[in-house]
Amino acid sequence: MANQYFYKPENALKRANELSAIGNEKGALQVLHDVLTAKKSRTWVKVLESIMLKYIDIAVDLKLHRHAKDGLHQYRNISQQQAPQSLEAIIQHLLKAGESRVAKAAKEARSMNLGKGKAVADLECEQTPEAIMLSTMTDEGDGDRSEREVLVPWLKFLWETYRSVLDILKTNSKLEKVYHQTAQRAFEFCVQHERKTEMRRLCETLRHHLSNLQRATAQGNTNRLRGWEGWTQEGIELHLATRFAQLEAASAQELWTEGFRTVEDIHQVMRISKKPPKAKLMAKYYERLTKIFWVSGNYLFHAYAWWRHAQLAKESQKRPPPVEDQIQMACSVLLSALAIPDASDGAPDEQGLGQSGDPDDVDAEKMARMATLLGFRGHPTRAALLAEIAADDELVDVFGHDLPAHVRALHEALENTFAPRKLAGTVAPLLKELKEATPRLAHYAEPLARVAVSRVVAQLGRVYSVVTLDNFEQLVAPLSVPADDVEKLIVGAAGGPGGGASSGGALARVDHRLGVLRFPEEPQAAPASRHLGDLARYVAEAAQAARDHKPEEMRDPERAAKRARLFEMARAASARSSRPAASNRPSACRNSRHVCAVARV
């Protein structure tokens, strides 16, 4: 035993070097391990760092990640209070050694035309019973076998190293930066080697560490967390930076569920902080959210994320960005808002999120909760977003002068045009130009076509009560929307609380038996009331104009007197013609002609 034969750590290190020189690596590792676990080694001295470095090198050469983890725990107990900088050096040495070996193995695998180790879906369970049984019945290729021998062992070693370091430093306030650097390096490892299973476990591990810290803080029992000194503003910013890196890694691997859960984690960290995060950091955060919400089909939050990104980017930039970037951002904000599904041409999604009136509407509650997590005020709606965009002077200036002509025309056609029989023909060429002229915005063409279909249906409902399906299909044919999707939009099955058509009920009822499209009567009440309101306004304007009209006597007294004499003559002639004498009929005719002449005067 080390404490029996080596009274000085220097002698143990010398003996370990001798054993390593003759190829007895395991014996050297055992000698060093005995020194680290000896009771006499509870006080840190400089030579222990050299012993630990030698211990790490041997463990890496032998791919013994369990021994490396055990050595780290022992050295943490020795150096955490007395020499935390030495523990940091050891951890950095271990991570660098593991990453260099993985890079070397990956280069060798590429030279052998092997894969990235994706044949092993789970590094923690390399050989499942099912895989072992299957391997006895199938032939494993040379490539798969070489991949398991060359790359996978080092991937597993490095993954276990990341987990060990995170577990050791999870409550160490002095090495909090090392903890977050290790987490971000682990994210890069998962993205580079396409390790989705490990990415999920890593996110869950970090989430568990955060919940433990929050629970201990809430209970006022931080003393039980060894090395934890409480929350600081620097620590909160490090947690936010790590969660933002986690969100980016989850998006890169298309792990959208983890992305949404990461949003919740970010909200939890922000609740701890008394100071809002930097605008530049939040701008990147919302930019990443735009992609997550777009892939999930939540166009409402996608548009709001673009809107918040534009606002924060404007605040964080000291110099105005290039004109091209401004136009690109303005187009993204406007088109994302226009692409939000809308059930009604008149009052789009006035109920908002969580206001559907149905207490069991789980989707609405979920969307309202997501709005709270993202810091959106009130209940986001399409109309509210367009109103906020219109109120932004800088964006309005961009909209009015610098936006491409087809983008402005799309906004005008979808928002300010009432032409149910011509709308599809107007929008279709604009969408085609959107794909060709601005390919970075081409992904908005499909949802905008669906919005145009909804507009056509809603506007037809204002004019007609019944439309034949053949006629309707001809009206929306230029938009090239599949017939099944069109029917879903009509009956309100597409969309949802996030701004979809179902939030406003069915736009119409499809009668396939008679081949007609029937529009409901109840939704006509609101447009009819608007038409009556317009009529009342016009009548009021006409009445006001009549009141403001000056009498003729005040404008031309001479002409007014002449007209009065002529009307007096007409009344006298009319009185004479009323006598029922047959002989006076020609005279009456002459008098009537005279009255007509007077009237024309």
FISE-865234 format. One record per residue (C-alpha): residue number from 1; residue in one letter; y negated, x negated, z. Coordinates in steps of 0.02 Angstrom, whole numbers. Each point is the difference from the previous one (the first is absolute). Layout:
<nodes>
> NUM A Y X Z
...
</nodes>
This chain:
<nodes>
> 1 M 0 0 0
> 2 A -177 -58 -35
> 3 N -61 20 180
> 4 Q 150 -105 55
> 5 Y -12 -148 -116
> 6 F -181 -2 -62
> 7 Y -124 -7 140
> 8 K -140 -30 -125
> 9 P -30 107 -155
> 10 E -35 -159 -99
> 11 N 180 -54 24
> 12 A 63 169 -61
> 13 L -106 -13 -157
> 14 K 65 -176 -31
> 15 R 180 59 19
> 16 A -31 147 -117
> 17 N -67 -118 -134
> 18 E 155 -108 17
> 19 L 117 150 -19
> 20 S -99 64 -147
> 21 A 10 -170 -84
> 22 I 191 2 1
> 23 G 5 180 -64
> 24 N 34 89 163
> 25 E -140 127 -20
> 26 K 77 131 113
> 27 G 22 -126 140
> 28 A -182 -53 -16
> 29 L -54 182 3
> 30 Q 99 30 159
> 31 V -77 -151 86
> 32 L -176 60 -40
> 33 H 41 179 51
> 34 D 62 -60 170
> 35 V -165 -90 28
> 36 L -100 156 -39
> 37 T 103 107 119
> 38 A 5 -126 143
> 39 K -93 48 159
> 40 K -89 -168 1
> 41 S -83 44 -165
> 42 R -100 147 66
> 43 T -159 -105 -4
> 44 W -67 -40 -171
> 45 V -17 -181 -54
> 46 K -45 -70 -170
> 47 V 176 -64 -36
> 48 L 66 178 5
> 49 E -99 37 -158
> 50 S 90 -142 -90
> 51 I 166 64 65
> 52 M -40 175 -63
> 53 L -50 -64 -172
> 54 K 167 -92 -14
> 55 Y 89 156 61
> 56 I -85 106 -133
> 57 D 42 -122 -140
> 58 I 185 0 46
> 59 A 6 190 17
> 60 V -80 21 -171
> 61 D 119 -124 -81
> 62 L 150 93 72
> 63 K -77 173 -38
> 64 L 24 50 182
> 65 H -137 129 22
> 66 R 71 60 166
> 67 H -12 -175 74
> 68 A -176 -17 -68
> 69 K -49 165 82
> 70 D 78 -50 166
> 71 G -90 -168 -4
> 72 L -165 87 -35
> 73 H 24 115 149
> 74 Q 38 -147 114
> 75 Y -148 -99 -60
> 76 R -113 153 15
> 77 N 46 12 185
> 78 I -45 -183 23
> 79 S -162 -14 -100
> 80 Q -77 174 -6
> 81 Q -115 -26 149
> 82 Q -21 -189 -1
> 83 A -6 -44 -186
> 84 P -15 150 -116
> 85 Q -63 -113 -139
> 86 S 166 -93 5
> 87 L 95 164 -19
> 88 E -110 42 -149
> 89 A 41 -169 -81
> 90 I 187 30 25
> 91 I -9 174 -75
> 92 Q -99 -61 -150
> 93 H 126 -140 -26
> 94 L 145 124 4
> 95 L -83 121 -122
> 96 K -47 -140 -119
> 97 A 176 -71 2
> 98 G 79 170 -34
> 99 E -122 44 -140
> 100 S 23 -168 -84
> 101 R 188 21 1
> 102 V -14 175 -74
> 103 A -118 -63 -136
> 104 K 122 -139 -42
> 105 A 147 120 -5
> 106 A -98 123 -109
> 107 K -42 -139 -122
> 108 E 183 -50 -8
> 109 A 50 181 -27
> 110 R -124 16 -144
> 111 S 69 -157 -80
> 112 M 173 80 9
> 113 N -67 165 -70
> 114 L 42 91 160
> 115 G -89 150 75
> 116 K -118 12 147
> 117 G 136 46 123
> 118 K -17 187 -33
> 119 A 190 12 -9
> 120 V -5 1 190
> 121 A -98 154 47
> 122 D -5 -37 187
> 123 L -15 -178 66
> 124 E 53 55 174
> 125 C 161 75 -66
> 126 E 51 -113 -142
> 127 Q 183 54 -5
> 128 T 30 182 43
> 129 P 179 64 19
> 130 E -23 101 -159
> 131 A -56 -155 -95
> 132 I 148 -100 63
> 133 M 122 136 -53
> 134 L -85 16 -168
> 135 S 6 -187 -30
> 136 T 191 3 16
> 137 M 10 125 -142
> 138 T -132 -71 -118
> 139 D -34 -172 -72
> 140 E -158 -83 62
> 141 G -90 -99 -134
> 142 D -45 -182 17
> 143 G -184 45 0
> 144 D 15 119 148
> 145 R 103 -125 97
> 146 S -122 -141 -34
> 147 E -145 110 48
> 148 R 81 38 168
> 149 E 33 -185 30
> 150 V -165 -74 -60
> 151 L -142 120 40
> 152 V 56 139 116
> 153 P 39 -110 153
> 154 W -174 -74 -2
> 155 L -79 171 -24
> 156 K 95 61 152
> 157 F -51 -154 102
> 158 L -185 21 -41
> 159 W 4 186 34
> 160 E 78 -28 171
> 161 T -129 -136 33
> 162 Y -143 122 -33
> 163 R 78 128 115
> 164 S 26 -128 138
> 165 V -179 -64 -7
> 166 L -71 177 3
> 167 D 110 45 148
> 168 I -53 -156 97
> 169 L -188 22 -32
> 170 K -14 190 11
> 171 T -90 -6 169
> 172 N -76 -174 -8
> 173 S -189 18 -6
> 174 K -28 -187 -16
> 175 L 102 -9 -161
> 176 E -51 169 -69
> 177 K -62 -78 -162
> 178 V 169 -82 -27
> 179 Y 84 168 26
> 180 H -105 85 -134
> 181 Q 15 -148 -120
> 182 T 188 10 18
> 183 A -1 187 -35
> 184 Q -101 -26 -158
> 185 R 116 -140 -56
> 186 A 146 117 28
> 187 F -86 130 -111
> 188 E -18 -130 -138
> 189 F 184 -44 20
> 190 C 53 181 -22
> 191 V -110 24 -153
> 192 Q 47 -164 -83
> 193 H 187 24 21
> 194 E -3 191 -19
> 195 R 75 34 172
> 196 K -36 186 26
> 197 T 122 25 142
> 198 E -73 -146 96
> 199 M -175 63 -36
> 200 R 40 167 82
> 201 R 73 -89 153
> 202 L -149 -115 12
> 203 C -120 147 -1
> 204 E 101 88 133
> 205 T 3 -159 107
> 206 L -189 -19 -8
> 207 R -21 185 37
> 208 H 111 -17 153
> 209 H -99 -150 63
> 210 L -164 95 -20
> 211 S 66 153 91
> 212 N 58 -107 146
> 213 L -173 -77 17
> 214 Q -84 171 -9
> 215 R 121 74 128
> 216 A -28 -142 123
> 217 T -189 15 -20
> 218 A 3 189 25
> 219 Q 104 -19 158
> 220 G -108 -142 66
> 221 N 154 -109 19
> 222 T -39 -149 -110
> 223 N 67 -123 129
> 224 R 177 37 -51
> 225 L -36 -67 -175
> 226 R 19 -186 15
> 227 G -149 -92 -72
> 228 W -97 158 -47
> 229 E -184 -5 48
> 230 G -54 169 -67
> 231 W -92 59 -155
> 232 T -143 -101 -73
> 233 Q -108 35 -151
> 234 E 72 -153 -88
> 235 G 176 60 37
> 236 I -37 173 -69
> 237 E -70 -75 -161
> 238 L 158 -105 -17
> 239 H 108 155 20
> 240 L -103 90 -132
> 241 A 14 -146 -121
> 242 T 188 -4 26
> 243 R 14 188 -31
> 244 F -104 -14 -157
> 245 A 116 -138 -62
> 246 Q 147 112 46
> 247 L -74 143 -102
> 248 E -25 -114 -149
> 249 A 179 -67 11
> 250 A 71 176 15
> 251 S -100 53 -153
> 252 A 59 -151 -98
> 253 Q 181 47 35
> 254 E -35 186 -30
> 255 L 52 46 177
> 256 W -116 149 9
> 257 T 75 72 159
> 258 E -35 -162 89
> 259 G -173 3 -75
> 260 F -38 169 79
> 261 R 70 -56 167
> 262 T -108 -156 -11
> 263 V -152 112 -21
> 264 E 45 80 166
> 265 D 18 -172 78
> 266 I -173 -49 -62
> 267 H -72 158 75
> 268 Q 80 -42 167
> 269 V -76 -174 -1
> 270 M -171 68 -47
> 271 R 6 117 148
> 272 I 18 -150 114
> 273 S -152 -87 -71
> 274 K -175 48 56
> 275 K -76 -88 -150
> 276 P 30 62 -178
> 277 P 87 -122 -118
> 278 K -98 -97 -129
> 279 A -50 96 -156
> 280 K 80 -128 -115
> 281 L 167 17 88
> 282 M -8 190 -4
> 283 A -47 -2 -185
> 284 K 161 -94 -40
> 285 Y 94 120 112
> 286 Y -61 154 -94
> 287 E 29 -85 -167
> 288 R 182 -22 49
> 289 L 8 181 55
> 290 T -54 59 -172
> 291 K 163 -66 -72
> 292 I 107 70 140
> 293 F -74 175 -16
> 294 W 9 -5 -189
> 295 V 185 -43 0
> 296 S 35 134 131
> 297 G -89 129 -110
> 298 N -134 39 129
> 299 Y -149 5 -117
> 300 L -119 68 132
> 301 F 18 -148 117
> 302 H 9 -117 -149
> 303 A -172 57 -52
> 304 Y -69 -10 178
> 305 A 71 -176 17
> 306 W -91 -51 -159
> 307 W -159 79 67
> 308 R 11 -93 166
> 309 H 44 -162 -90
> 310 A -156 15 -109
> 311 Q -110 31 153
> 312 L 72 -145 101
> 313 A -1 -119 -147
> 314 K -185 38 -24
> 315 E -33 -37 184
> 316 S 101 -161 8
> 317 Q -66 -84 -157
> 318 K -155 -106 24
> 319 R -33 -7 -186
> 320 P 15 143 -124
> 321 P 166 -9 -92
> 322 P 4 -20 -190
> 323 V -45 153 -101
> 324 E 177 12 -68
> 325 D 72 10 175
> 326 Q -127 133 49
> 327 I 44 105 -152
> 328 Q 187 -21 33
> 329 M -18 53 181
> 330 A -113 147 -44
> 331 C 123 60 -133
> 332 S 144 -14 124
> 333 V -95 100 131
> 334 L -51 137 -121
> 335 L 165 17 -93
> 336 S 102 -3 161
> 337 A -106 143 67
> 338 L 17 99 -162
> 339 A 189 -28 0
> 340 I 22 92 165
> 341 P 100 159 -40
> 342 D -104 157 12
> 343 A 64 178 9
> 344 S -163 91 -30
> 345 D -142 -28 -119
> 346 G -121 82 118
> 347 A 27 -58 179
> 348 P 123 -144 0
> 349 D 104 -25 156
> 350 E -131 76 115
> 351 Q 127 16 138
> 352 G 26 -186 9
> 353 L 139 -88 94
> 354 G 84 84 143
> 355 Q -99 160 -29
> 356 S 128 99 -98
> 357 G 20 126 140
> 358 D 186 -30 14
> 359 P 44 -77 169
> 360 D 166 -60 -70
> 361 D -78 -92 -147
> 362 V 75 -171 37
> 363 D -72 -81 -156
> 364 A -176 55 44
> 365 E 17 -70 176
> 366 K 67 -163 -69
> 367 M -144 -16 -121
> 368 A -127 40 136
> 369 R 79 -133 111
> 370 M -9 -126 -141
> 371 A -184 42 -24
> 372 T -30 -38 184
> 373 L 94 -165 -11
> 374 L -105 -54 -148
> 375 G -164 43 84
> 376 F -52 138 -120
> 377 R -125 121 73
> 378 G 54 181 13
> 379 H 122 67 -128
> 380 P -11 -93 -166
> 381 T -17 113 -152
> 382 R -32 -26 -184
> 383 A -166 91 5
> 384 A -60 -101 151
> 385 L 46 -164 -83
> 386 L -90 43 -161
> 387 A -152 51 102
> 388 E 0 -166 92
> 389 I 16 -95 -163
> 390 A -146 96 -73
> 391 A -105 -41 155
> 392 D 25 -188 -20
> 393 D -153 -61 -95
> 394 E 76 -165 -58
> 395 L 157 80 -68
> 396 V -102 138 -80
> 397 D -103 -133 -90
> 398 V 160 -79 -64
> 399 F 67 171 -50
> 400 G -156 44 -96
> 401 H -27 -160 -98
> 402 D 144 -122 1
> 403 L 158 105 0
> 404 P 95 9 -165
> 405 A -46 151 -103
> 406 H 176 74 5
> 407 V 4 -10 191
> 408 R -166 94 13
> 409 A 63 126 -127
> 410 L 158 28 103
> 411 H -103 35 154
> 412 E -110 121 -95
> 413 A 147 91 -80
> 414 L 101 21 160
> 415 E -142 40 119
> 416 N -141 84 -98
> 417 T 78 80 -153
> 418 F 60 181 -12
> 419 A 97 12 -163
> 420 P 178 58 34
> 421 R 49 4 -184
> 422 K -77 -168 -45
> 423 L 19 -102 160
> 424 A 171 -76 -41
> 425 G -58 -51 -173
> 426 T -153 -83 76
> 427 V 93 -95 137
> 428 A 150 -60 -103
> 429 P -95 -125 -111
> 430 L -95 -63 152
> 431 L 163 -38 89
> 432 K 63 -90 -154
> 433 E -157 -105 -3
> 434 L 20 -33 187
> 435 K 171 -78 -34
> 436 E -59 -104 -146
> 437 A -175 -54 52
> 438 T 32 -27 187
> 439 P 184 -45 22
> 440 R -26 -43 185
> 441 L -41 184 28
> 442 A 134 71 -114
> 443 H 108 55 148
> 444 Y -127 138 36
> 445 A 32 86 -167
> 446 E 153 98 56
> 447 P -72 76 161
> 448 L -163 38 -91
> 449 A 98 95 -132
> 450 R 81 103 138
> 451 V -171 37 74
> 452 A -58 56 -172
> 453 V 147 120 -11
> 454 S -47 74 168
> 455 R -179 18 -59
> 456 V 54 91 -157
> 457 V 107 122 99
> 458 A -136 33 129
> 459 Q -133 28 -132
> 460 L 113 114 -101
> 461 G 23 104 158
> 462 R -187 33 5
> 463 V -1 74 -174
> 464 Y 172 77 -27
> 465 S 124 96 105
> 466 V 147 -36 -116
> 467 V 30 -140 -127
> 468 T 153 -21 -109
> 469 L 103 -155 35
> 470 D -5 -51 -184
> 471 N -188 4 0
> 472 F -9 -95 165
> 473 E 120 -134 -61
> 474 Q -110 -27 -151
> 475 L -153 -18 111
> 476 V 77 -137 110
> 477 A 105 -85 -135
> 478 P -128 -140 -33
> 479 L 22 -62 180
> 480 S 186 -40 -29
> 481 V 52 56 174
> 482 P 186 48 11
> 483 A 32 186 4
> 484 D 91 -9 168
> 485 D -147 -89 79
> 486 V -121 126 -72
> 487 E 99 143 75
> 488 K 4 -87 169
> 489 L -188 -20 -6
> 490 I -21 184 -43
> 491 V 108 69 140
> 492 G -69 -125 126
> 493 A 160 -99 30
> 494 A -81 -166 -41
> 495 G -113 -87 123
> 496 G -15 53 182
> 497 P -111 -29 148
> 498 G -60 -161 -72
> 499 G -104 92 -127
> 500 G 135 76 -108
> 501 A 7 168 -82
> 502 S 103 82 134
> 503 S -144 -16 122
> 504 G -89 138 -92
> 505 G 148 111 -47
> 506 A 69 40 -172
> 507 L -124 -7 -142
> 508 A 95 132 -99
> 509 R 169 83 -19
> 510 V 113 -42 -145
> 511 D 90 151 -73
> 512 H 136 -73 -113
> 513 R 73 172 -35
> 514 L -157 60 -87
> 515 G -60 -173 -48
> 516 V -168 13 86
> 517 L -101 -88 133
> 518 R -71 120 130
> 519 F -149 -48 105
> 520 P -13 70 176
> 521 E -138 120 43
> 522 E -46 -66 172
> 523 P -58 -171 -59
> 524 Q -114 90 -123
> 525 A -106 66 143
> 526 A -88 -164 31
> 527 P -45 -33 -184
> 528 A -54 183 -23
> 529 S -112 -10 151
> 530 R -77 -157 -73
> 531 H -33 90 -165
> 532 L -80 146 93
> 533 G -104 -123 98
> 534 D -60 -79 -162
> 535 L -43 173 -68
> 536 A -98 41 159
> 537 R -94 -162 -16
> 538 Y -46 35 -180
> 539 V -59 177 44
> 540 A -105 -69 142
> 541 E -79 -126 -117
> 542 A -39 138 -126
> 543 A -76 110 136
> 544 Q -106 -144 59
> 545 A -58 -31 -177
> 546 A -46 185 -16
> 547 R -100 -8 161
> 548 D -90 -153 -61
> 549 H -39 87 -167
> 550 K -186 42 -15
> 551 P -52 175 -64
> 552 E -65 11 -177
> 553 E -171 63 57
> 554 M -28 -168 85
> 555 R 50 -100 -153
> 556 D -84 99 -147
> 557 P -103 154 52
> 558 E -52 44 -180
> 559 R 178 5 -65
> 560 A 56 99 152
> 561 A -133 135 -36
> 562 K 56 11 -182
> 563 R 183 22 52
> 564 A -53 137 122
> 565 R -90 99 -139
> 566 L 150 -16 -116
> 567 F 121 61 135
> 568 E -115 148 34
> 569 M 3 47 -184
> 570 A 191 -16 1
> 571 R 17 117 147
> 572 A -114 129 -85
> 573 A 100 -8 -162
> 574 S 161 17 98
> 575 A -66 158 85
> 576 R -44 80 -167
> 577 S 169 -45 -78
> 578 S 93 88 141
> 579 R -47 173 -70
> 580 P 159 80 -77
> 581 A -79 48 -167
> 582 A 105 -36 -153
> 583 S -154 -19 -107
> 584 N -63 -141 107
> 585 R 157 -107 -28
> 586 P -81 -117 -129
> 587 S -150 -21 115
> 588 A 117 -41 143
> 589 C 83 -132 -104
> 590 R -169 -75 -41
> 591 N -46 4 185
> 592 S 162 -83 50
> 593 R -29 -140 -125
> 594 H -175 -16 73
> 595 V 74 -16 176
> 596 C 118 -136 -60
> 597 A -146 -94 -75
> 598 V -96 18 163
> 599 A 151 -63 97
> 600 R 13 -152 -111
> 601 V -183 -35 34
</nodes>
